[in-house]
Amino acid sequence: MKIIITGAGLGGLTCAIASRLENLDVTVLERTPDILPVGAGIQIPPNGARVLEQLDLLDAVLDKGAVVRSMDLRRYRDGRVLGAMECGDVVWREYGGPWVMIHRADYQRILFDRAIALGAEVRLGATVTDVDVDRTQVILEDGERVSGDVVIGADGLWSCVRDGILERPSPPIETGDMAYRAVFPRAKLDALDDAEVDALLARTGVTAWLGPEKHAVFYPVRGGEEFNLVLLQPDDLPVDVRTDQGDIAELLVGFRDWNGTLKKLISAIPPMLKWKLCHLPELETWSKGCVTLLGDACHPTLPYQAQGAAMAVEDGAVLAMLLASVARGVRKDGDSDRVTVSAIREALLTYEDLRKAPTTANVQGALRNRNAFHLKDGMLQWLRDLILGWSGMTRETDWVGLMSRRQSQTLAYDALAECRKRIDDPGNEH
Ligand SMILES: Cc1cc2nc3c(=O)[nH]c(=O)nc-3n(C[C@H](O)[C@H](O)[C@H](O)COP(=O)(O)OP(=O)(O)OC[C@H]3O[C@@H](n4cnc5c(N)ncnc54)[C@H](O)[C@@H]3O)c2cc1C
């Protein structure tokens, strides 16, 4: 079976690796001319880490990243810790995988190198402009057509494969929020010579400040040699501008009522970009013929529970497992042409059925987090803060039970086990 994947992002590369581990033929078409060392930090929650472990990638990821020991949620104005949630061993024990933080470029490089080592063909500088669903082909910028038995659109938020499947333009819609994303070298923060900043730098964990309409997230990457800061706030970019240069003076005005330590971090931000945050209404379908979508191409989400890439990774691994099961069936049957097309279509429907419910719940969870994180001063915020003081990530550490109950639906989800169950018992649908 020949699989064409458009996009060498985190989802596309995971799908390539999982497919090669199953001995399927893979070509990845990526529009950028190189896998560039760009980006900021990324968190890999346990459900994503578990997939990486099953694909034998977790050790390499832990080698470059670090396990989040705790997650501190702070009040925006005075920086008071509202909830300090233990994440290290308790999370690993309860959810079967660690919570990891890593530089996005390191993560992508690990996946890229592994995909190549396993024999995937990755063509850089190959921009897909269209998809021919009937022929299971993609069309490149220069007119070249690349055919396969399956085409997987892993081409992100602005996916052109999605337009081909839906047979209409499907631009993402604005969420009303945007993100400033910065990575600091440690020296820049050491130079602030500030005891509170130094205390933050000493933590192997995530710190978030929650406030009206905004929040901020800070954590170390690259063994504490660099630090990631993301500031989320109402979008002020013009309608059709996706990204622009960030402006520190503008940020300091916007965050003027916020905690002094955060403001010191903001004052030291190196040149950075601000990004419009978009998502999609739930799609009527993810697949047509032998063409399908994964990751941000079909379920982009607000990054408010660190799940976007984890979902893309889960999608990629599940798709490969289903397609491998089709390939095994074809090898047994012998009549490849007849079996493949209908069996692939069926596998893609199963994929959609398996993945739509958990990803939709996840996208909605991120929207609920926006409401909870961005509460204005007042009774509801006070109540939230009270609850956070007694909350934890796991049943073992959560005295109220709300947080761990919600988290466990996502963090304990074992995408590959669910897929295996479905392959073994195809009648077991939602
Ligand atoms: C501020 C912020 C913080 C985030 N933090 C986290 C986090 O902590 N944890 C987490 O799990 N997620 C996080 N996310 C979400 C995460 O980044 C995305 O969900 C994830 O990268 C999606 O992966 P993907 O492979 O689907 O798409 P992408 O990573 O977008 O990859 C798509 C790839 O396709 C290529 N491509 C696009 N168009 C074409 C074309 N026409 N032809 C060929 N190639 C093409 C692109 O160059 C790219 O390489 C965050 C997002 C933001 C904005």
The ligand as an SDF file (V2000), in Angstrom:
LIG
                    3D

 53 58  0  0  0  0  0  0  0  0999 V2000
    0.4440   29.1100   20.7420 C   0  0  0  0  0  0  0  0  0  0  0  0
    0.2340   27.6510   20.5170 C   0  0  0  0  0  0  0  0  0  0  0  0
    0.6750   26.7520   21.4850 C   0  0  0  0  0  0  0  0  0  0  0  0
    0.4320   25.3810   21.3100 C   0  0  0  0  0  0  0  0  0  0  0  0
    0.8450   24.5370   22.2810 N   0  0  0  0  0  0  0  0  0  0  0  0
    0.5760   23.2170   22.1550 C   0  0  0  0  0  0  0  0  0  0  0  0
    0.9880   22.3000   23.1680 C   0  0  0  0  0  0  0  0  0  0  0  0
    1.6040   22.6860   24.1670 O   0  0  0  0  0  0  0  0  0  0  0  0
    0.6830   20.9860   22.9960 N   0  0  0  0  0  0  0  0  0  0  0  0
    0.0160   20.5210   21.8850 C   0  0  0  0  0  0  0  0  0  0  0  0
   -0.2420   19.3080   21.7820 O   0  0  0  0  0  0  0  0  0  0  0  0
   -0.3670   21.3720   20.9000 N   0  0  0  0  0  0  0  0  0  0  0  0
   -0.1010   22.7020   21.0130 C   0  0  0  0  0  0  0  0  0  0  0  0
   -0.4790   23.5460   20.0280 N   0  0  0  0  0  0  0  0  0  0  0  0
   -1.2010   23.0220   18.8510 C   0  0  0  0  0  0  0  0  0  0  0  0
   -0.2580   22.3630   17.8540 C   0  0  0  0  0  0  0  0  0  0  0  0
    0.7590   23.2450   17.4820 O   0  0  0  0  0  0  0  0  0  0  0  0
   -1.0010   21.9180   16.6050 C   0  0  0  0  0  0  0  0  0  0  0  0
   -2.2350   21.3360   16.9540 O   0  0  0  0  0  0  0  0  0  0  0  0
   -0.1670   20.8720   15.8490 C   0  0  0  0  0  0  0  0  0  0  0  0
    1.0570   21.4280   15.4450 O   0  0  0  0  0  0  0  0  0  0  0  0
   -0.9360   20.3310   14.6480 C   0  0  0  0  0  0  0  0  0  0  0  0
   -0.1110   19.4160   13.9690 O   0  0  0  0  0  0  0  0  0  0  0  0
   -0.4010   19.0540   12.4520 P   0  0  0  0  0  0  0  0  0  0  0  0
    0.6460   18.0600   12.0800 O   0  0  0  0  0  0  0  0  0  0  0  0
   -1.8220   18.7030   12.2780 O   0  0  0  0  0  0  0  0  0  0  0  0
   -0.2160   20.4100   11.6420 O   0  0  0  0  0  0  0  0  0  0  0  0
    1.0360   21.3770   11.5080 P   0  0  0  0  0  0  0  0  0  0  0  0
    1.9460   21.2360   12.6750 O   0  0  0  0  0  0  0  0  0  0  0  0
    0.4660   22.7130   11.2230 O   0  0  0  0  0  0  0  0  0  0  0  0
    1.8050   20.8280   10.2380 O   0  0  0  0  0  0  0  0  0  0  0  0
    1.3220   21.0170    8.9380 C   0  0  0  0  0  0  0  0  0  0  0  0
    2.4890   20.8490    7.9790 C   0  0  0  0  0  0  0  0  0  0  0  0
    1.9700   20.8680    6.6490 O   0  0  0  0  0  0  0  0  0  0  0  0
    2.7900   21.7020    5.8440 C   0  0  0  0  0  0  0  0  0  0  0  0
    1.9340   22.2080    4.7570 N   0  0  0  0  0  0  0  0  0  0  0  0
    0.9260   23.1060    4.8530 C   0  0  0  0  0  0  0  0  0  0  0  0
    0.3550   23.2980    3.6530 N   0  0  0  0  0  0  0  0  0  0  0  0
    1.0210   22.5070    2.7820 C   0  0  0  0  0  0  0  0  0  0  0  0
    0.8930   22.2760    1.3940 C   0  0  0  0  0  0  0  0  0  0  0  0
   -0.0370   22.9080    0.6640 N   0  0  0  0  0  0  0  0  0  0  0  0
    1.7350   21.3960    0.7940 N   0  0  0  0  0  0  0  0  0  0  0  0
    2.6840   20.7340    1.5240 C   0  0  0  0  0  0  0  0  0  0  0  0
    2.8630   20.9290    2.8600 N   0  0  0  0  0  0  0  0  0  0  0  0
    2.0380   21.8050    3.4710 C   0  0  0  0  0  0  0  0  0  0  0  0
    3.2700   22.7810    6.7950 C   0  0  0  0  0  0  0  0  0  0  0  0
    4.4370   23.4290    6.3230 O   0  0  0  0  0  0  0  0  0  0  0  0
    3.5090   21.9530    8.0600 C   0  0  0  0  0  0  0  0  0  0  0  0
    4.8030   21.4160    8.0890 O   0  0  0  0  0  0  0  0  0  0  0  0
   -0.2310   24.9150   20.1490 C   0  0  0  0  0  0  0  0  0  0  0  0
   -0.6290   25.8190   19.1690 C   0  0  0  0  0  0  0  0  0  0  0  0
   -0.3930   27.1730   19.3350 C   0  0  0  0  0  0  0  0  0  0  0  0
   -0.8470   28.1240   18.2760 C   0  0  0  0  0  0  0  0  0  0  0  0
  1  2  1  0
  2  3  1  0
  2 52  2  0
  3  4  2  0
  4  5  1  0
  4 50  1  0
  5  6  2  0
  6  7  1  0
  6 13  1  0
  7  8  2  0
  7  9  1  0
  9 10  1  0
 10 11  2  0
 10 12  1  0
 12 13  2  0
 13 14  1  0
 14 15  1  0
 14 50  1  0
 15 16  1  0
 16 17  1  0
 16 18  1  0
 18 19  1  0
 18 20  1  0
 20 21  1  0
 20 22  1  0
 22 23  1  0
 23 24  1  0
 24 25  2  0
 24 26  1  0
 24 27  1  0
 27 28  1  0
 28 29  2  0
 28 30  1  0
 28 31  1  0
 31 32  1  0
 32 33  1  0
 33 34  1  0
 33 48  1  0
 34 35  1  0
 35 36  1  0
 35 46  1  0
 36 37  1  0
 36 45  1  0
 37 38  2  0
 38 39  1  0
 39 40  1  0
 39 45  2  0
 40 41  1  0
 40 42  2  0
 42 43  1  0
 43 44  2  0
 44 45  1  0
 46 47  1  0
 46 48  1  0
 48 49  1  0
 50 51  2  0
 51 52  1  0
 52 53  1  0
M  END
$$$$
